[in-house]
Amino acid sequence: MTDAPDEPRDDEEVPDVEMPNEVEAQSDAAEEPAAEEAAAMDETETSPDRRVIDPEMAQETDISSSVVFGILADERERYVLYYLDAHDGQGRLEQIAEQVAAWQNRTTVELATNEMQNRVRAGLYHADLPKLADYGLVDYDEESGSVTLTELGDQLSPYLEFSIQTEGNAYLDVENDGDAPGSR
């Protein structure tokens, strides 16, 4: 029987080599990037599917087309902008949440349930409105619930007009406060 090449033979002396504990080495390696990521994270991050926004950097630069299209790709953020655009750039969290909940669920405000509205309100409060504010598109006062479209946000009107024309949502009638076409 021949010895395997990796195994020492009985007559060979094996040098003492200190091998690091594999679990320790893996956890140390995992902790370093995690610590760096945590240090780099901004308090504006709201969930894993939302990108971290540096408010100072976002407002110092003109908004890029990729940011505009990213916001328009997010249904709830797009609906907030539709609402504000149709209401002279002004709204309150409660009103916006009611309307956006109805639009997202393809129904009217009267038929939207409290559960639908609460879910949307929470998302707007914790994620969408702060994100839009960080990009300088809205002014958002968390305490009063006041939301105002900024001058930069108002510049999105042509994009919103195009976008609303291509929406496949019959309940999205911003001129009639979201009621289904023909319901008034």
C-alpha positions, -999 to +999 in steps of 0.1 A: +000+000+000+014+034-010+010+065+011-011+093-003+011+122-014-006+146+010-001+125+041+032+124+059+049+091+062+056+077+097+094+083+093+090+119+082+090+147+107+060+171+103+068+207+110+046+225+135+024+249+115-002+270+133-034+268+112-060+294+119-093+282+130-114+282+098-145+295+114-126+323+131-109+332+098-142+333+079-160+354+106-131+378+107-132+382+070-169+386+070-168+412+098-143+435+080-165+443+050-196+443+071-180+469+095-169+490+065-204+488+049-221+498+082-197+527+086-205+539+050-242+535+054-263+567+057-293+570+080-314+577+049-313+540+038-347+526+043-347+491+030-324+467+010-343+475-022-338+513-018-305+529-025-286+550+000-289+587-007-266+614+005-289+644+008-262+670+005-248+654-026-282+649-042-291+685-038-258+699-049-260+683-083-286+685-111-308+654-110-296+629-136-318+612-161-311+578-145-325+592-112-355+606-129-363+573-147-356+553-115-381+574-096-407+571-125-401+534-125-412+532-089-450+531-090-456+547-056-431+575-061-445+582-096-480+583-082-469+608-055-456+631-082-488+627-103-508+637-072-486+667-065-485+678-101-523+677-103-528+695-070-507+727-076-477+710-060-492+708-026-505+678-005-506+663+029-494+628+037-529+616+046-545+628+014-516+615-008-517+581+009-554+577+004-552+585-033-520+565-040-535+535-022-566+537-044-544+541-076-521+512-066-551+489-059-570+500-090-600+513-071-614+546-058-605+564-026-640+555-012-634+518-018-598+517-007-595+499+027-578+512+058-553+484+054-544+495+019-541+532+030-520+523+061-496+502+041-491+530+016-489+557+043-461+538+061-442+534+029-446+570+020-436+582+055-406+560+060-392+556+024-407+574-005-412+609+007-378+611+024-362+598-008-380+624-030-370+651-005-333+639-005-333+643-042-347+678-038-379+670-057-402+677-027-401+695+006-415+671+032-423+680+068-426+648+087-442+665+117-470+682+099-473+658+070-470+686+045-455+678+011-447+704-015-433+700-050-400+719-054-389+739-084-367+709-094-397+685-089-418+708-111-393+703-139-405+667-141-439+677-155-431+668-191-419+633-179-450+629-158-473+639-187-457+614-209-458+587-182-494+592-173-504+589-210-489+554-211-503+542-177-526+512-180-546+522-149-582+533-156-585+547-121-556+570-126-575+601-136-557+629-119-580+656-132-609+640-114-590+632-082-584+596-092-619+585-099-624+561-127-630+579-161-666+587-165-675+581-128-682+618-122 
